[in-house]
Amino acid sequence: MADAIRIEGLHKHYPSVHALKGVSLSVRSGEFFGLLGPNGAGKSTLISIVAGLTRFDQGRVAVLGRDVVGDYRDARRLLGVVPQEVVFDPFFTVREVLRIQSGYFGLRRNEAWIDELLDALMLTEKAHANMRALSGGMKRRVMIAQALVHKPEVVILDEPTAGVDVELRKSLWAFVRRLHASGHTIILTTHYLEEAEALCERIAIIDRGELVALDTTQALMARGIGRTLRLCLTTAQPLAEPPPGLAPKVRRLDGNRMELELTKDTDSIIRVLDALRAQGIEVTDLAMEEADLEDVFVELTRRQRP
Ligand SMILES: Nc1ncnc2c1ncn2[C@@H]1O[C@H](COP(=O)(O)OP(=O)(O)OP(=O)(O)O)[C@@H](O)[C@H]1O
């Protein structure tokens, strides 16, 4: 089966920025895929190219084997994009917006699916409301319904939960999970890393137009970034300096509290405890914190400031 999205050697220049510098990546069919990166990394540019809305300078991009330039119509039909910005025509009702969008794809009798979308996105009561009369969160839900009106196999969500309240975010994710479970490929960009961690099977991280990581979420989180060990100690005198041998690992020492950074797989907690005991120091409390996606992300996109 063709990859849901295949990007090869993609370059894009704006007048003053080389926004994509030879990006290659593939999203497998049926995957829940995360596209992460700091502000200005090139995520929206990449999405807009996949959607056939932005020209590029070099490379190839295909949606389920259809070239986004040579086979634009087919590629576009297979894709639903929920844009970052909420754009709408204030003169139409919610149902009209969805009917018009169906018309763009040549779909006539689409009412049953429109009803299903309205229901799933909790918009049924607002079907006859004018777009301008909706709250921001509701408008965003209409954008999602609009992107799905032609039942695309591949769905791209560009920051769908930015500025959305917790309740709506939960219901959106429940809906997106259902879409994924029913066989759709989902590509998500988000600045909420815990969302990506919870939802995505694989994650690509781009930074300043370059792919800096592409791996399963699990493997990314397991990358050898340190774990934090927090200790409460009892000593005759508060410690003035870290015990010998542990000093390079100690990040903070405050009286009887000590925080150490341990390297995954090579540093053992037991050895730390033994080293402390050898100095007559007892440990009264201990807490360990694993690196999360946020730590990995920061590590991979840490910028060399000029
Ligand atoms: N239409 C445009 N004209 C000129 N430069 C642009 C245009 N769109 C984006 N850029 C520039 O291209 C680079 C990539 O921007 P892009 O919007 O793709 O990043 P992003 O990863 O989506 O960022 P964010 O997380 O802030 O949405 C940035 O330096 C941006 O200023």
The ligand as an ORCA input file, in Angstrom:
! r2SCAN-3c Opt
* xyz 0 1
  N       4.032     33.556      3.320
  C       5.257     33.680      3.811
  N       6.111     34.598      3.334
  C       7.356     34.725      3.831
  N       7.872     33.967      4.819
  C       7.063     33.028      5.345
  C       5.717     32.826      4.890
  N       5.158     31.829      5.601
  C       6.099     31.401      6.469
  N       7.240     32.126      6.327
  C       8.496     31.927      7.075
  O       8.907     30.577      6.882
  C       9.405     30.023      8.109
  C       8.557     28.798      8.480
  O       7.246     29.240      8.871
  P       6.027     28.249      9.184
  O       4.800     29.093      9.359
  O       5.996     27.184      8.164
  O       6.509     27.642     10.582
  P       5.679     26.800     11.659
  O       6.581     25.676     12.054
  O       4.346     26.457     11.143
  O       5.558     27.825     12.854
  P       4.383     28.004     13.983
  O       4.592     26.905     14.982
  O       4.732     29.341     14.559
  O       3.074     27.965     13.296
  C       9.348     31.144      9.130
  O      10.636     31.749      9.155
  C       8.322     32.104      8.572
  O       8.595     33.426      8.962
*
